[in-house]
Amino acid sequence: MQSSRPVLIDFYSAQCPPCRSLVPVLNELSSEMGELLSFYKFDVASDDYKIASEHNVKSVPTIMVFRDGAVIGQRTGIAAKSELRRWIFDLLA
């Protein structure tokens, strides 16, 4: 999260159906946009929940984009790949 390179973190739970439906979308975006930013997953149920709590993640899936340690964008819920791609490009512009 402290990287100067933008970082996208998918806060999810393996038990969450919308989270599971977002997996292929984020995998495709990672393949297409991996040169622009790093993609990471954070399981709020099994990883250290303190990190999710510190970032006020109240529901999943929540996607956050960080640059230089600061949140530059956040959204909750699922979305189409084209919508997420546009959102990411707007954040990085």
C-alpha distances in whole Angstrom, upper triangle without the diagonal:
4,5,9,9,8,6,9,9,12,13,17,20,22,25,24,26,24,21,23,24,21,20,23,21,18,19,21,19,17,20,21,17,16,17,15,11,10,11,10,12,12,16,16,20,19,16,15,16,15,11,12,15,13,11,15,15,19,20,19,18,15,13,10,9,6,7,7,5,8,9,11,13,14,17,18,21,22,23,25,23,24,23,20,20,21,19,16,18,19,15,15,19
4,7,9,9,9,12,12,16,17,20,23,26,29,28,30,28,25,27,28,25,24,26,25,21,22,24,21,19,22,23,19,17,18,16,13,12,14,13,16,16,19,20,23,22,19,17,18,17,13,15,17,15,14,17,18,22,23,22,22,19,16,13,11,8,7,5,4,8,10,12,15,16,20,22,25,26,26,28,26,27,26,22,22,24,21,18,20,20,17,16,19
4,5,7,7,11,12,16,18,21,24,26,30,29,30,28,25,27,28,24,23,25,24,20,21,22,20,17,20,20,17,15,14,13,10,10,12,13,16,17,20,21,25,24,20,20,21,20,16,18,20,18,17,20,20,24,25,24,22,20,17,14,11,8,7,5,7,10,12,13,15,17,20,23,25,26,26,27,25,26,25,21,21,22,20,17,18,19,16,14,17
4,6,9,12,15,18,20,24,27,29,32,31,32,30,27,29,29,26,25,26,25,21,22,23,20,18,20,20,16,15,13,11,10,11,14,15,18,20,23,24,28,27,24,23,24,23,19,21,23,20,19,22,22,26,27,26,24,21,18,15,12,9,6,5,8,10,12,12,15,18,21,24,26,27,26,27,25,25,24,21,20,21,19,16,16,17,14,12,15
4,6,10,13,16,19,22,25,27,30,29,30,28,25,26,27,23,22,23,21,18,19,19,16,14,16,16,13,11,10,8,6,7,11,13,16,18,22,23,27,26,23,23,24,23,20,20,23,21,19,22,22,26,26,24,22,20,16,14,10,9,6,7,10,11,13,12,14,17,20,22,24,24,24,24,22,22,22,18,17,18,17,13,14,16,13,10,13
4,7,10,13,16,19,23,25,28,26,27,24,22,24,24,20,20,21,19,15,17,17,14,12,15,15,11,10,10,7,5,6,9,11,14,16,20,21,25,24,21,22,22,22,18,18,21,19,16,20,19,23,23,21,19,16,13,10,7,6,5,7,9,10,10,9,11,13,16,19,21,21,20,21,19,19,18,15,14,15,14,10,11,13,10,8,11
4,6,10,13,16,19,21,24,23,24,21,19,20,21,17,17,18,16,13,14,16,13,11,14,15,11,10,11,9,5,5,6,7,11,12,16,17,21,21,18,18,19,19,15,15,18,17,14,17,16,20,20,18,16,14,10,8,6,5,7,9,9,10,9,10,11,12,14,16,18,19,19,20,17,19,18,14,14,16,14,11,13,14,11,11,14
4,7,10,13,16,18,21,19,20,18,15,17,17,14,13,15,13,10,12,14,11,9,13,14,11,10,12,10,7,6,5,6,8,10,14,15,19,19,17,18,17,18,14,14,17,16,13,16,14,17,17,15,13,10,7,6,4,6,9,12,11,12,10,10,9,9,11,13,15,15,15,16,14,16,15,11,12,14,12,9,12,14,11,11,15
4,6,9,13,15,18,16,18,16,13,15,16,13,12,15,14,10,12,15,13,11,15,16,14,13,16,14,10,8,6,5,6,7,10,12,15,15,13,14,14,15,11,10,14,14,11,13,11,15,14,12,10,8,6,5,6,8,11,14,12,12,10,12,11,10,11,12,13,14,15,17,16,18,17,13,14,17,14,12,15,17,14,15,18
4,6,10,12,14,13,14,12,9,11,12,9,9,12,11,8,11,14,12,12,15,16,15,15,18,16,13,11,8,6,5,6,8,10,13,14,12,14,13,15,12,10,14,15,12,14,11,13,11,9,7,6,5,7,9,11,15,17,16,16,13,14,12,10,10,10,11,11,13,15,14,17,16,12,14,17,14,13,17,18,16,17,20
4,7,10,12,11,13,12,9,12,13,11,11,15,14,12,14,17,16,15,19,20,19,18,21,20,16,14,11,9,6,5,6,6,10,11,10,11,10,12,10,7,11,12,10,11,8,10,9,6,6,5,6,8,11,13,17,19,16,16,14,15,13,11,10,9,11,12,15,17,17,20,18,15,18,20,17,16,20,21,18,20,23
4,7,9,7,10,9,6,8,11,9,10,13,14,12,14,17,17,16,19,21,20,20,23,22,19,17,13,11,7,6,5,6,8,10,10,12,11,14,13,10,13,15,13,13,10,11,8,5,5,7,9,11,14,17,20,22,20,20,17,19,16,13,12,10,10,11,14,17,17,20,19,16,19,21,19,18,22,23,21,23,26
4,5,5,9,9,7,8,11,11,11,15,16,15,16,19,19,19,22,24,23,23,26,25,22,20,16,13,10,8,5,6,6,8,10,12,11,15,14,12,14,17,16,15,12,12,10,7,7,10,12,15,18,20,24,26,23,23,21,23,20,17,16,13,12,13,17,19,20,23,22,19,22,25,22,22,26,27,25,26,30
4,6,8,10,7,7,11,11,10,14,16,15,15,19,20,19,22,24,24,23,27,27,24,21,17,15,11,10,7,9,8,9,11,15,14,18,17,15,18,20,19,19,16,16,13,10,10,13,15,18,21,23,26,28,26,26,24,26,23,20,18,16,15,15,18,20,20,24,23,21,23,26,24,24,27,29,27,28,32
4,6,9,8,8,11,13,13,16,18,17,18,21,22,22,25,27,27,27,30,30,27,24,21,18,14,13,10,10,9,11,14,16,15,19,19,16,18,22,21,20,16,15,12,10,11,14,17,20,23,25,29,31,28,28,26,27,25,21,19,16,15,15,18,21,22,25,24,22,25,28,26,26,29,31,29,31,34
4,6,5,6,9,10,11,14,15,15,17,20,20,21,23,25,25,25,29,28,25,23,19,17,14,13,10,11,10,13,15,18,16,19,19,16,18,21,19,18,14,13,10,7,8,12,14,18,21,23,27,30,27,27,24,25,22,19,16,13,11,11,15,17,19,22,21,19,22,25,23,23,27,28,26,28,31
4,5,5,6,9,10,13,14,15,16,18,19,20,23,24,25,25,29,28,26,24,20,19,15,16,13,14,14,16,18,21,19,23,22,19,21,24,22,21,17,16,13,10,9,13,15,19,22,25,29,31,29,29,26,26,23,20,17,14,11,10,13,15,17,20,20,18,21,24,22,23,26,27,27,29,31
4,5,5,6,9,11,11,12,15,16,17,18,21,22,22,23,26,25,23,22,18,17,14,15,14,14,15,18,19,21,19,22,21,18,20,23,20,19,15,15,11,8,7,10,12,16,19,22,26,29,27,26,23,23,20,17,13,10,7,6,10,12,14,17,16,15,18,20,19,20,23,24,23,25,28
4,5,5,7,10,10,10,12,15,15,16,18,20,20,20,24,23,20,19,15,14,11,11,10,11,12,14,15,18,17,20,18,15,18,20,18,18,14,14,10,7,5,9,10,14,17,20,23,26,24,24,21,21,18,15,13,10,8,8,11,13,14,17,16,14,17,20,18,18,22,23,22,24,27
4,5,5,8,10,10,11,14,15,16,18,20,20,20,24,24,22,20,16,15,12,13,12,14,14,15,17,20,19,22,21,18,21,24,21,21,17,17,14,10,9,12,13,17,19,22,26,29,27,27,24,24,21,19,16,14,11,10,12,14,14,18,18,16,18,21,20,20,23,25,24,26,29
4,6,7,8,10,11,12,14,15,17,18,19,20,24,23,21,20,17,16,14,16,15,17,17,19,20,23,22,25,23,20,23,25,23,23,19,19,15,12,10,13,14,17,20,23,26,29,28,27,24,24,21,18,16,13,10,8,10,10,11,15,15,14,16,19,18,19,22,23,23,25,27
4,6,5,6,9,10,11,12,14,15,16,17,20,20,18,17,13,13,11,13,13,15,17,18,19,21,20,23,21,18,21,23,20,20,17,17,14,11,8,10,10,14,16,19,22,26,24,24,21,21,17,15,13,11,9,6,8,9,9,13,12,11,13,16,15,15,18,20,19,21,24
4,5,5,6,9,10,10,12,14,15,15,19,19,17,15,12,11,10,12,12,15,16,17,17,20,20,23,21,19,22,24,21,22,18,19,16,12,10,12,12,15,16,19,22,25,24,24,21,22,19,17,15,14,12,10,11,12,11,15,15,13,14,18,17,16,19,21,21,22,25
4,6,5,6,9,10,11,12,14,15,18,19,17,16,13,14,13,16,16,19,20,21,21,24,24,27,24,22,26,27,24,25,22,23,20,16,13,15,14,17,18,21,24,27,26,26,24,23,21,19,17,17,15,12,12,11,9,13,14,13,13,17,17,16,19,21,21,22,25
4,5,5,6,9,10,11,12,13,17,16,15,15,12,13,13,16,17,19,21,22,22,25,24,26,24,22,25,26,23,24,20,22,19,15,12,14,12,15,16,19,22,25,25,24,21,21,18,17,15,14,13,9,9,8,6,9,11,9,10,13,14,13,15,18,18,19,21
4,5,5,6,9,10,10,11,14,14,12,11,8,10,10,13,15,17,19,20,19,22,21,24,21,19,22,23,20,21,18,20,18,14,11,12,10,12,13,16,18,22,21,21,18,18,16,15,14,14,13,10,10,10,8,11,12,9,10,13,13,11,14,17,16,17,20
4,5,5,6,9,10,10,14,14,13,12,9,10,11,14,16,19,21,21,20,23,23,25,22,21,25,26,23,24,21,23,21,17,15,15,13,16,16,18,20,23,23,23,21,21,19,18,17,17,16,14,14,13,10,13,15,12,12,16,16,14,16,19,19,19,22
4,5,5,6,8,10,13,14,13,13,11,13,14,18,19,22,24,24,24,26,26,29,26,24,28,28,25,27,24,26,23,20,17,17,15,17,17,20,21,25,25,25,23,22,20,19,18,19,17,14,13,12,8,11,13,11,10,14,15,13,15,18,18,18,21
4,5,5,6,8,11,11,10,11,9,12,13,17,19,22,24,24,23,25,25,27,24,22,26,26,23,25,22,24,22,19,16,16,13,14,14,16,18,21,22,22,19,18,16,16,16,17,16,14,12,11,7,9,11,8,7,11,12,10,11,15,15,14,17
4,5,5,5,9,9,8,8,6,9,11,15,18,20,23,23,21,24,24,26,22,21,25,25,22,24,22,24,22,19,16,16,13,14,13,15,17,20,20,20,19,18,17,17,17,18,18,16,15,14,11,13,14,11,10,14,14,11,13,16,16,15,18
4,6,6,9,10,11,10,10,13,15,18,21,24,26,25,24,27,27,29,26,25,29,29,26,28,26,28,26,22,20,20,17,18,17,19,20,22,23,24,22,21,20,21,21,22,21,19,17,16,12,14,16,14,12,15,16,14,15,18,18,17,19
4,6,8,9,10,11,11,15,17,20,23,26,28,28,27,29,29,31,27,26,30,30,27,29,26,29,27,23,21,20,17,18,16,19,19,22,23,24,22,20,19,20,20,22,21,19,17,15,11,12,14,12,9,13,14,12,12,16,16,15,17
4,5,5,7,8,9,13,16,19,22,24,27,27,25,27,27,28,25,24,28,27,24,26,24,27,25,22,20,19,15,15,13,15,15,19,20,20,19,17,16,18,18,20,20,18,17,15,12,12,14,11,9,11,12,9,9,13,13,11,14
4,5,5,6,7,11,14,18,21,23,26,25,23,25,26,27,23,23,27,26,24,26,24,27,26,23,20,19,16,16,13,15,15,17,19,20,19,18,17,19,19,21,22,20,19,18,15,16,17,14,12,15,15,12,12,16,15,13,16
4,6,8,10,14,17,21,24,26,29,29,26,28,29,29,26,26,29,28,25,28,27,30,29,26,23,22,18,18,15,15,15,17,19,20,19,18,18,20,22,24,25,23,22,21,17,18,19,16,13,16,16,13,12,16,15,12,14
4,7,10,13,17,20,23,25,28,28,26,27,27,28,24,24,27,26,23,25,24,27,26,24,22,20,16,15,12,12,12,14,16,17,16,14,15,17,19,21,23,21,20,19,16,16,17,14,11,13,13,10,9,12,11,8,11
4,7,10,13,16,20,22,25,25,22,23,24,24,20,20,23,22,19,22,21,24,23,21,19,17,13,12,9,9,9,12,13,14,14,13,13,15,17,19,20,20,19,19,16,17,17,13,12,14,13,9,10,13,11,9,12
4,7,10,13,17,19,22,21,19,20,21,21,18,18,22,21,18,21,20,23,22,20,18,16,13,12,9,10,11,13,13,15,14,14,14,15,17,19,20,19,19,20,17,18,18,15,14,16,15,12,14,16,14,12,16
4,7,10,14,16,19,18,16,18,19,20,16,16,20,19,17,19,17,20,19,16,14,13,10,10,9,11,12,15,15,16,14,15,14,14,15,16,17,16,17,17,15,17,17,13,13,16,15,12,14,17,15,14,18
4,7,10,13,15,15,13,14,15,17,13,13,17,17,15,18,15,18,17,15,13,12,10,10,10,11,14,16,14,16,14,16,15,14,15,16,17,16,18,19,17,19,19,15,16,19,17,14,17,19,17,17,21
4,7,9,12,12,10,12,13,15,12,11,15,16,14,16,14,16,15,12,10,10,9,10,12,13,16,18,17,17,16,17,16,14,15,14,15,15,17,18,17,20,19,16,17,20,18,16,20,21,19,19,23
4,6,9,9,7,9,9,11,9,8,12,13,12,14,11,14,13,10,10,10,10,11,13,14,17,19,16,17,15,18,16,14,15,14,15,16,18,20,20,23,22,18,20,23,20,18,22,23,21,21,25
4,5,6,5,8,8,12,10,9,12,14,14,15,12,13,12,10,10,11,12,14,16,17,21,22,20,20,19,21,19,17,16,15,15,16,19,21,21,24,23,20,22,25,23,21,25,26,24,25,28
4,6,6,7,5,9,9,7,9,12,12,12,9,10,10,8,10,10,12,14,17,18,21,23,19,20,18,21,19,16,16,14,15,17,20,23,23,26,24,21,24,26,23,22,26,27,24,26,29
4,6,8,7,11,12,10,12,15,15,15,12,12,11,10,12,13,16,17,20,21,25,26,23,24,22,24,23,20,19,17,17,19,22,25,25,28,27,24,27,29,27,26,29,30,28,29,33
4,7,8,11,12,11,13,16,16,17,15,15,15,14,15,16,17,19,21,22,25,26,23,24,23,25,24,21,21,19,20,21,24,27,26,30,29,26,28,30,28,27,30,31,29,30,34
4,6,9,9,9,12,13,14,15,13,15,15,14,15,15,16,16,19,19,22,22,19,21,20,23,22,20,20,19,20,21,24,26,26,29,28,25,27,29,27,25,28,29,27,27,31
4,5,6,8,9,11,12,14,13,15,15,15,16,16,17,17,19,18,21,21,18,20,19,22,22,20,21,20,21,23,26,29,28,31,30,26,28,30,27,26,29,30,27,28,32
4,5,5,6,9,10,11,9,11,12,12,14,13,15,15,18,18,21,22,18,19,18,21,20,18,18,17,19,21,24,27,27,30,28,25,27,29,26,25,29,29,26,27,31
4,5,5,6,9,10,10,12,14,15,16,15,16,16,18,17,20,20,16,17,17,20,20,18,19,18,21,23,26,29,29,31,29,26,28,30,27,25,29,29,26,27,30
4,5,5,6,9,9,12,14,14,15,13,13,12,14,14,16,17,13,14,13,17,17,15,17,16,19,21,24,27,26,28,26,23,25,27,23,22,25,26,22,23,27
4,5,5,6,5,8,10,10,11,10,11,11,13,14,17,18,14,14,13,16,15,13,14,13,16,18,21,24,24,26,24,21,23,25,21,20,24,24,21,23,26
4,5,5,6,8,11,12,14,12,14,13,16,16,19,20,16,15,14,18,17,14,15,15,17,20,23,26,27,29,26,24,26,27,24,23,27,26,23,25,28
4,6,8,10,13,15,16,13,14,13,15,14,17,17,13,13,12,16,16,14,16,16,19,22,24,27,27,29,27,24,26,27,23,22,26,25,22,23,26
4,6,9,11,13,13,10,11,9,12,11,14,15,12,10,9,12,12,10,12,13,16,19,21,24,24,26,23,20,22,23,20,19,22,21,18,20,23
4,6,9,11,13,10,12,11,14,14,17,18,15,14,11,14,13,11,12,12,15,18,20,24,25,26,23,21,24,24,20,20,24,23,20,22,25
4,6,8,9,7,9,10,13,14,18,19,16,15,12,15,13,10,10,9,12,15,18,21,22,24,21,19,21,22,19,19,23,22,19,22,25
4,7,9,8,12,13,16,18,21,23,20,18,16,18,16,12,11,9,11,15,18,22,23,25,22,20,23,24,21,21,25,24,22,25,27
4,6,7,10,12,16,18,22,24,21,20,17,19,16,12,10,7,8,12,15,19,20,22,20,18,21,23,19,20,24,23,22,24,27
3,5,8,11,15,17,21,24,21,20,17,18,15,12,10,7,7,9,13,16,17,20,18,16,19,21,18,18,22,22,21,23,26
4,7,10,13,16,20,23,20,19,16,17,14,11,8,6,5,7,10,13,14,17,15,13,16,18,16,16,20,20,19,21,24
4,7,10,13,17,19,17,16,12,14,11,7,6,4,6,9,11,14,15,17,15,12,15,17,14,14,18,18,16,18,21
4,7,10,14,17,15,14,10,11,8,6,5,6,8,9,11,13,13,15,13,10,12,14,11,10,14,15,13,15,18
4,6,10,13,11,10,7,8,6,4,7,9,12,13,14,16,16,17,15,12,13,15,11,10,14,14,11,13,16
4,7,10,10,8,6,6,5,6,9,12,15,15,15,17,16,17,15,12,12,13,10,8,11,11,8,9,13
4,7,6,5,4,6,7,9,12,15,18,19,19,21,19,20,18,15,16,16,13,11,13,13,10,10,14
4,5,5,7,7,9,12,16,19,21,22,22,23,21,22,20,17,17,17,15,12,13,14,10,9,12
4,6,9,9,13,15,19,22,25,26,26,27,25,26,24,21,21,21,19,16,17,17,13,12,15
4,7,9,12,14,17,20,23,24,25,27,25,26,24,21,21,22,19,17,18,18,15,14,17
4,6,9,11,15,18,21,23,23,25,24,25,22,19,20,20,17,15,17,16,12,13,16
4,6,7,11,14,17,19,19,22,21,22,19,16,17,17,14,13,15,14,10,12,15
4,7,11,14,17,19,18,20,19,19,17,14,15,14,11,10,12,10,7,9,11
4,7,11,14,15,15,17,16,17,14,11,13,12,9,8,11,10,7,10,12
4,7,10,12,13,16,16,16,14,11,13,14,10,10,13,12,10,13,15
4,7,9,10,13,14,15,11,10,13,13,10,11,14,13,12,15,17
4,7,9,13,14,16,13,11,15,16,13,14,17,17,15,18,21
4,7,10,13,15,12,11,15,16,13,15,18,18,18,20,23
4,7,9,12,10,9,13,14,13,14,17,18,18,20,22
4,6,8,6,6,10,11,10,12,15,15,16,18,20
4,5,5,6,9,10,11,12,14,16,17,19,20
4,5,5,6,9,10,10,12,14,15,16,18
4,6,5,6,9,10,11,12,14,15,16
4,5,5,6,9,10,11,12,14,15
4,5,5,6,9,10,11,12,14
4,5,5,6,9,10,11,12
4,5,5,6,9,10,10
4,6,5,6,9,10
4,5,5,6,9
4,5,5,6
4,6,5
4,6
4
